Amino acid sequence: MNFSNEPAFYQWKPAACLQVTGDDALSFLQGQFTNDLHQDVKGGAVYGLWLNQKGKVLADSFVRKISDREAWIVSYFSPAAVIRERLEAYIIADDVVIADVTESMAGLTVFGAAVDPGAGDSRWSFAGRRTRDPHTEIIFPVSAGTGLSAPPAGGVARSAGQMEWKRIAAGIPAVPADIGPADLPNEGGLETEAISYTKGCYLGQEVMARLKTMGQVRRQLIRVRGTGEPPPRATVLYQGERKAGELRSTAREGAEWIGFALVALTQLRRDQGLAVTPGGAPAISVGDTP
């Protein structure tokens, strides 16, 4: 693997890496995925969601099309077992084989560098979505030992905590930590990047079409901020005596923390802070939506 002018990198392990093969591989995935796999994608992979019948978010992933008979599915945070189970439940007469190769694959995020992932169908790169800054994700077999045993020359290693801070600060929800099986994509602002409204049918498509027509959801993911140790995930948040929402993921840097909260729009007053107890003093600042 070749790097040039590399200021920062992050070593990571995919939560899911699936290889999908068979005569019907691409057509099957196209009928299950929320985004259009036939589009020309700059960066090498399409980002989208795997929904249930009610349009709730089971998982997210990138899908890299190799051919009509082969594709790769990679997810930062959504478990391989969840995606595989979701897909296999809808394989009926399709010629599709799903292989879970997660344990044998590794990942590397590279910021600000020209990257050559090297040769091989199982070693590839794509444009990531960890922050709004340009960066490249590289997927490769652990057995290759590519890039993980030694840092790229001149590169600064980023920690998981630093990457979480950058992700939240950039307003990028994680699935399922911020938006999950009880939530709709639109509640996390994922409809712009992850959903195609023109590709045709997929599981959950009718719900997405209705939401597009209605144009509004009752809950919304917002960014929040506080000082000291952040409350645990799923902490109920209040404005006065009324429940306003629930805390999702957080990241701390020094004395300050930032996070996401899923709130009821009808209960939220944006000019007031949030508290962790009914009637408590507001200690959490309300920010904007992703």
KAWOPE-V629422 format. One record per backbone hydrogen bond with DSSP energy under -0.5 kcal/mol. CO is the residue of the C=O (numbers start at 1). NH is the residue of the N-H. E is the energy in kcal/mol with one decimal. If there is no record, write none. Layout:
co=CO nh=NH e=E
co=CO nh=NH e=E
This chain:
co=2 nh=116 e=-1.6
co=4 nh=114 e=-1.0
co=5 nh=7 e=-0.8
co=7 nh=156 e=-1.2
co=8 nh=111 e=-2.5
co=9 nh=158 e=-2.5
co=10 nh=109 e=-3.0
co=12 nh=107 e=-2.5
co=15 nh=80 e=-1.7
co=16 nh=75 e=-2.0
co=17 nh=101 e=-2.1
co=18 nh=20 e=-0.5
co=18 nh=73 e=-2.8
co=19 nh=21 e=-0.5
co=19 nh=99 e=-2.8
co=20 nh=71 e=-2.2
co=21 nh=97 e=-3.0
co=22 nh=25 e=-1.6
co=24 nh=28 e=-2.7
co=25 nh=29 e=-2.1
co=26 nh=30 e=-2.5
co=27 nh=31 e=-1.2
co=29 nh=32 e=-1.6
co=29 nh=33 e=-2.5
co=31 nh=203 e=-0.7
co=32 nh=51 e=-0.5
co=34 nh=196 e=-2.7
co=35 nh=37 e=-0.7
co=36 nh=39 e=-1.0
co=39 nh=41 e=-0.7
co=40 nh=42 e=-0.5
co=41 nh=43 e=-0.7
co=41 nh=44 e=-1.2
co=43 nh=127 e=-0.8
co=46 nh=63 e=-2.5
co=48 nh=61 e=-2.1
co=49 nh=34 e=-1.7
co=49 nh=51 e=-0.5
co=50 nh=58 e=-2.1
co=50 nh=59 e=-1.4
co=52 nh=55 e=-1.9
co=55 nh=185 e=-0.7
co=56 nh=52 e=-1.7
co=56 nh=58 e=-0.7
co=59 nh=50 e=-2.7
co=61 nh=48 e=-2.3
co=62 nh=74 e=-2.5
co=63 nh=46 e=-2.5
co=63 nh=65 e=-0.6
co=64 nh=66 e=-0.5
co=64 nh=72 e=-2.4
co=67 nh=70 e=-0.9
co=68 nh=26 e=-2.0
co=69 nh=22 e=-1.3
co=70 nh=66 e=-2.1
co=70 nh=67 e=-2.1
co=71 nh=20 e=-3.2
co=72 nh=64 e=-2.8
co=73 nh=18 e=-2.6
co=74 nh=62 e=-3.3
co=75 nh=15 e=-1.7
co=75 nh=16 e=-1.3
co=79 nh=83 e=-1.7
co=80 nh=84 e=-2.9
co=81 nh=85 e=-2.3
co=82 nh=86 e=-2.2
co=83 nh=87 e=-2.3
co=84 nh=88 e=-3.0
co=85 nh=89 e=-1.5
co=87 nh=90 e=-1.9
co=88 nh=91 e=-0.9
co=90 nh=92 e=-0.8
co=94 nh=96 e=-1.5
co=95 nh=24 e=-2.0
co=97 nh=21 e=-2.5
co=97 nh=99 e=-0.6
co=98 nh=100 e=-0.5
co=99 nh=19 e=-2.6
co=99 nh=101 e=-0.9
co=101 nh=104 e=-1.0
co=102 nh=105 e=-1.7
co=104 nh=142 e=-2.9
co=106 nh=140 e=-1.9
co=107 nh=12 e=-2.3
co=108 nh=138 e=-2.3
co=109 nh=10 e=-2.2
co=110 nh=136 e=-2.5
co=111 nh=7 e=-0.9
co=111 nh=8 e=-1.0
co=113 nh=115 e=-0.5
co=114 nh=4 e=-0.6
co=115 nh=117 e=-0.6
co=116 nh=2 e=-1.3
co=120 nh=123 e=-1.4
co=124 nh=139 e=-3.0
co=126 nh=137 e=-3.2
co=134 nh=112 e=-0.9
co=135 nh=128 e=-1.5
co=136 nh=110 e=-2.8
co=137 nh=126 e=-2.0
co=138 nh=108 e=-1.7
co=139 nh=124 e=-2.0
co=140 nh=106 e=-2.7
co=141 nh=144 e=-1.3
co=141 nh=145 e=-0.5
co=141 nh=146 e=-0.5
co=142 nh=145 e=-1.5
co=145 nh=147 e=-0.8
co=152 nh=155 e=-2.4
co=155 nh=157 e=-0.5
co=156 nh=9 e=-2.1
co=159 nh=163 e=-2.0
co=160 nh=164 e=-2.1
co=161 nh=165 e=-2.1
co=162 nh=166 e=-2.2
co=163 nh=167 e=-2.3
co=164 nh=168 e=-2.6
co=165 nh=169 e=-2.7
co=166 nh=170 e=-1.6
co=167 nh=172 e=-2.2
co=168 nh=171 e=-1.5
co=171 nh=173 e=-0.6
co=174 nh=178 e=-2.9
co=174 nh=179 e=-1.5
co=180 nh=57 e=-1.0
co=180 nh=183 e=-2.4
co=183 nh=57 e=-2.2
co=184 nh=187 e=-1.2
co=184 nh=188 e=-0.5
co=185 nh=188 e=-1.6
co=185 nh=190 e=-2.2
co=186 nh=189 e=-0.9
co=187 nh=221 e=-2.9
co=190 nh=194 e=-2.6
co=191 nh=195 e=-0.9
co=194 nh=49 e=-0.6
co=202 nh=205 e=-2.3
co=204 nh=208 e=-1.8
co=205 nh=209 e=-2.4
co=206 nh=210 e=-2.0
co=207 nh=211 e=-2.3
co=208 nh=212 e=-2.1
co=209 nh=213 e=-1.9
co=210 nh=214 e=-2.9
co=211 nh=215 e=-3.2
co=218 nh=265 e=-2.6
co=218 nh=266 e=-0.5
co=220 nh=263 e=-2.4
co=221 nh=290 e=-0.7
co=222 nh=261 e=-2.5
co=223 nh=287 e=-2.7
co=224 nh=259 e=-2.1
co=225 nh=285 e=-2.8
co=226 nh=257 e=-2.6
co=232 nh=235 e=-1.5
co=235 nh=247 e=-2.6
co=237 nh=244 e=-3.0
co=237 nh=245 e=-1.6
co=238 nh=275 e=-2.6
co=239 nh=242 e=-1.4
co=240 nh=279 e=-3.8
co=242 nh=239 e=-2.3
co=244 nh=264 e=-2.7
co=245 nh=237 e=-2.6
co=246 nh=262 e=-2.6
co=247 nh=234 e=-2.7
co=249 nh=260 e=-2.3
co=251 nh=258 e=-2.4
co=253 nh=256 e=-1.5
co=255 nh=228 e=-2.7
co=256 nh=253 e=-3.0
co=257 nh=226 e=-2.3
co=258 nh=251 e=-2.4
co=259 nh=224 e=-2.5
co=260 nh=248 e=-3.4
co=261 nh=222 e=-2.9
co=261 nh=263 e=-0.7
co=262 nh=246 e=-2.2
co=263 nh=220 e=-2.3
co=263 nh=265 e=-0.6
co=264 nh=267 e=-1.3
co=264 nh=268 e=-1.1
co=268 nh=270 e=-0.6
co=269 nh=272 e=-2.0
co=274 nh=283 e=-2.1
co=274 nh=284 e=-1.9
co=275 nh=238 e=-3.2
co=277 nh=280 e=-2.3
co=284 nh=274 e=-2.6
co=285 nh=225 e=-1.5
co=288 nh=223 e=-3.0
